[in-house]
Amino acid sequence: MLTLPSLRVDPHVAVTACAAPREASRSAFTAEFGGNAHATIEDLAADPDVEAVYIATPHQMHRDHATILAKGGKHLLIDKPLAVSMADADAIVEACDAAGVHLITGPSHSFDQPVLAAREMIASGRFGKVRMIHGLNYTDFLYRPRRPEELDTAQGGGVIFSQAVHQVDVIRLLMGTRATHVAAMTGAWDPDRPTEGAYSALIGFEGGAFASITYSGYAHYDSDVLQDDIGELGTAKDPAAYGKARKALATVSSPEEEAGLKSTRTYGASEAPPLAPHAEHFGPVIVSCDRADLRLTPKGIEIWGDTEKDFIPAPPEPSPRAAVLEGLYHAIRSGQPPAQSGGWGRASLEICHAILESAETGAFVGLKSQTQHQSKEEPVA
């Protein structure tokens, strides 16, 4: 639903088919797009009119769906995270390699316009090396309507797999080097929501640079006040909506009712968010380089230099998630995938697991499956 506004207007894609178990979703699809509405993934994989598939199913289903579609010769855009387990991530990457299809992991906030613009500034060498990055985000994530598995860490529930992966992707892209180790602590403070709702992690990178990421989904403080009161999807926050998530949750009395409440937000049952006047974001991000600190905002990038300050606007695209769809297009048409490929998604997932392991053991966790940002001039093996 969050990518739907882009799918409707982006010139790089034409929506031709879907697969959904709910008849209401399939009927809504054919009413809007025409084309073919399949009841099974197997039928979608066999559809000759389909060139690429966006997998937006629950995390734990990604391996099965990706494997079937890759064998059917479909290029894949898989919603973050790539999978829940590292074994599933490996299997997805291997299936796509074997089938010779492209695999893009996203959308994640590493595709946001201010992030990509900051990455270009950093890559130019204008500010010297990146030394430190801080990312912060406080939201109501844990109190939005959830299915039971979304409150079970083993099935990919909680904030680590759904939210930390955004921050990890952003800081990895901006840092431009491989992560090496992680130290972290997590919080699971509500017995009625028995999964991680908060974390703080310190991530080391090659060359001695480091990043810290902090997140809370406990629906109290809202860090969008530090982003000019602009929400994650690029629209202005409504002050009257404070507490909306907890208030809605208080009206349900069982997991089944809560799952039903979430189903009202699916395609065919509700409206997609409107096109936004600002870029999407994932909380305040500050990048410390040798000669400047860069603060990323939904409106652009603040540059705090040695003696002067500057601001570089980063206006949103008409298609809010243009970068990820354009990345998929160029991968298929010219063989030039974005940095966020299958290996990238696997590397970010490894850091998510390292956060959980470090929180459990109290020790630094070394990383083994890392990649780095790949520029066209300096490919990384």
Residue pairs with C-beta under 8 A, 6 or more apart in sequence:
1 265
1 266
1 267
1 270
1 272
1 273
2 107
2 233
2 272
2 273
3 54
3 56
3 107
3 321
3 324
4 267
4 272
5 272
5 273
5 274
5 275
5 319
5 320
5 321
6 319
6 320
6 321
6 322
6 324
6 325
7 13
7 15
7 54
7 325
8 15
8 272
9 275
9 318
9 319
10 319
10 321
10 322
10 325
10 326
11 319
12 322
12 325
12 326
12 328
12 329
13 52
13 325
13 328
13 329
15 33
15 35
16 33
16 35
16 36
16 47
16 49
16 50
17 35
17 36
17 37
17 38
17 44
17 47
17 49
17 50
18 25
18 26
18 29
18 33
18 35
18 36
18 37
18 38
18 44
19 37
19 38
19 39
19 40
19 41
19 43
19 44
20 26
20 29
20 37
20 38
20 39
20 267
21 39
22 266
22 268
24 268
24 269
25 266
25 267
25 268
25 269
26 37
26 38
26 39
26 268
27 37
27 268
28 267
28 268
29 35
29 37
29 267
29 268
30 37
35 49
36 47
36 49
38 44
38 47
41 64
41 65
41 68
41 69
42 68
44 50
44 53
44 69
44 72
44 74
45 68
45 69
45 71
45 72
45 74
46 72
50 74
51 74
51 75
51 332
52 74
52 75
52 76
52 77
52 102
52 328
52 332
53 69
53 74
53 75
53 76
53 77
54 77
54 79
55 62
55 65
55 66
55 69
55 76
55 77
55 78
55 79
56 79
57 65
57 79
58 147
58 149
58 150
58 156
59 81
59 83
59 84
59 155
59 156
59 161
59 162
60 84
60 149
60 155
60 156
62 78
62 79
62 82
62 83
62 84
62 88
62 92
63 83
63 88
63 91
63 92
66 76
66 78
66 92
66 95
66 96
66 103
67 91
67 92
67 95
69 76
70 76
70 92
70 95
70 96
70 98
70 99
70 101
70 103
71 95
71 99
73 99
73 101
74 101
75 101
75 102
75 103
75 328
75 331
75 332
76 96
76 101
76 102
76 103
76 104
77 104
77 106
77 324
77 325
77 328
78 92
78 103
78 104
78 105
78 106
78 345
79 106
79 107
80 105
80 106
80 107
80 108
80 162
80 165
80 166
80 169
80 345
80 348
81 105
81 156
81 161
81 162
81 165
81 345
81 348
81 349
81 352
82 89
82 92
82 93
82 105
82 342
82 345
82 346
82 348
82 349
83 89
83 91
83 92
83 349
84 154
84 155
84 156
84 161
86 346
86 349
86 350
86 353
86 369
89 345
89 346
89 349
90 346
92 103
92 342
93 103
93 342
93 343
93 346
96 102
96 103
96 342
97 342
102 328
102 331
102 332
102 337
102 341
103 341
103 342
103 345
104 324
104 327
104 328
104 331
104 337
104 338
104 340
104 341
104 342
105 340
105 341
105 342
105 344
105 345
105 348
106 169
106 324
106 327
106 340
106 345
107 321
107 324
108 165
108 166
108 169
108 170
108 340
108 348
109 115
109 166
109 167
109 169
109 170
109 280
109 281
109 282
110 166
110 169
110 170
110 172
110 173
110 339
110 340
111 321
111 323
111 324
111 327
111 338
111 340
112 170
112 279
112 280
112 281
112 282
112 323
113 279
113 314
113 315
113 316
113 317
113 323
114 279
114 281
114 296
114 297
114 298
114 299
114 300
114 301
114 314
115 170
115 173
115 174
115 285
115 296
116 323
117 300
117 301
117 312
117 314
118 174
118 287
118 294
118 296
118 301
119 173
119 174
119 176
119 373
121 127
121 294
121 301
121 312
122 130
122 174
122 176
122 287
122 289
122 294
123 176
123 375
126 291
127 289
127 290
127 291
127 292
127 294
128 289
128 290
128 291
129 207
129 209
129 289
129 290
130 174
130 175
130 176
130 209
130 287
130 288
130 289
131 209
131 288
131 289
131 290
132 209
132 210
132 211
132 287
132 288
133 171
133 174
133 175
133 209
133 210
133 211
133 212
133 285
133 286
133 287
133 288
134 211
134 212
134 213
134 284
134 285
134 286
134 288
135 167
135 170
135 171
135 211
135 212
135 213
135 214
135 282
135 283
135 284
135 285
136 213
136 214
136 215
136 223
136 226
136 283
136 284
136 285
137 163
137 167
137 214
137 215
137 216
137 223
137 282
137 283
137 284
138 215
138 216
138 218
138 220
138 221
138 222
138 223
138 283
139 163
139 215
139 216
139 217
139 219
139 222
139 223
139 232
139 283
140 217
140 218
140 219
140 222
140 244
140 245
140 246
141 159
141 162
141 163
141 197
141 217
141 219
142 158
142 159
142 190
142 193
142 195
142 197
142 217
142 218
142 219
143 193
143 217
143 218
143 219
143 245
143 246
143 249
144 245
144 262
145 248
145 249
145 252
145 258
145 259
145 261
145 262
145 264
145 265
146 157
146 193
146 258
146 259
146 262
147 255
147 258
147 259
147 262
148 255
148 259
149 155
149 156
149 157
150 156
150 157
150 158
150 162
151 157
151 158
151 193
151 194
151 195
152 158
152 194
152 195
153 160
153 161
153 195
153 196
153 356
156 162
157 195
158 188
158 195
158 196
158 197
159 195
159 196
159 197
159 198
159 199
159 215
159 217
160 186
160 196
160 199
160 352
160 355
160 356
161 349
161 352
163 215
163 217
164 199
164 201
164 213
164 215
164 351
164 352
164 355
165 348
165 349
165 352
166 282
167 213
167 215
167 282
167 283
168 203
168 213
168 348
168 351
168 352
169 340
169 344
169 348
170 282
170 285
171 203
171 211
171 213
171 285
172 179
172 344
172 347
172 348
172 351
172 372
172 373
173 339
173 340
173 373
174 285
174 287
175 205
175 209
175 211
175 373
176 372
176 373
177 205
177 206
177 207
177 209
177 372
178 205
178 206
178 367
178 370
178 371
178 372
179 203
179 204
179 205
179 347
179 351
179 367
179 370
180 204
180 205
180 206
180 366
180 367
180 370
181 203
181 204
181 354
181 364
181 365
181 366
181 367
182 201
182 202
182 203
182 204
182 351
182 354
182 355
182 358
182 364
182 365
182 367
183 201
183 202
183 358
183 363
183 364
183 365
184 199
184 200
184 201
184 202
184 354
184 355
184 356
184 358
184 359
185 199
185 200
185 201
185 358
185 359
186 196
186 198
186 199
186 355
186 356
186 359
187 196
187 197
187 198
187 199
187 216
188 194
188 195
188 196
188 197
189 197
189 198
189 218
190 197
190 218
196 356
197 216
197 217
197 218
198 215
198 216
198 217
198 218
199 213
199 214
199 215
199 355
199 359
200 212
200 213
200 214
200 215
201 212
201 213
201 214
201 351
201 355
201 358
202 210
202 211
202 212
203 210
203 211
203 212
203 213
203 351
204 210
205 211
215 283
219 243
219 245
219 246
222 237
222 242
223 283
223 284
224 230
224 231
224 232
224 237
224 283
226 283
226 284
227 281
227 283
227 284
227 297
227 298
228 297
228 298
228 299
229 236
229 237
230 236
230 237
230 278
230 281
230 298
230 299
231 237
232 280
232 281
232 282
233 273
233 276
233 280
233 320
234 276
234 277
234 278
234 279
234 280
234 281
234 298
234 316
234 320
235 273
235 274
235 276
235 277
235 278
236 277
248 261
249 258
251 261
252 258
252 260
252 261
263 269
264 270
275 318
275 320
276 316
276 320
277 316
278 298
278 299
278 316
279 298
279 299
279 314
279 315
279 316
280 298
280 316
280 320
280 321
281 296
281 297
281 298
284 295
284 296
284 297
285 295
285 296
286 293
286 294
286 295
286 296
287 293
287 294
287 295
287 296
291 305
291 306
292 303
292 304
292 305
292 306
293 303
293 304
294 301
294 302
294 303
294 304
295 301
295 302
295 304
299 313
299 314
300 311
300 312
300 313
300 314
300 315
301 311
301 312
301 314
302 309
302 310
302 311
303 309
303 310
303 311
303 312
317 323
319 325
323 338
324 338
324 340
327 337
327 338
327 340
330 336
330 337
330 338
331 337
331 338
331 341
336 376
339 373
339 374
343 371
344 371
346 369
347 367
347 369
347 370
347 371
350 367
350 368
350 369
350 370
351 367
354 365
354 367
357 365
358 364
358 365
371 380
372 380
374 380
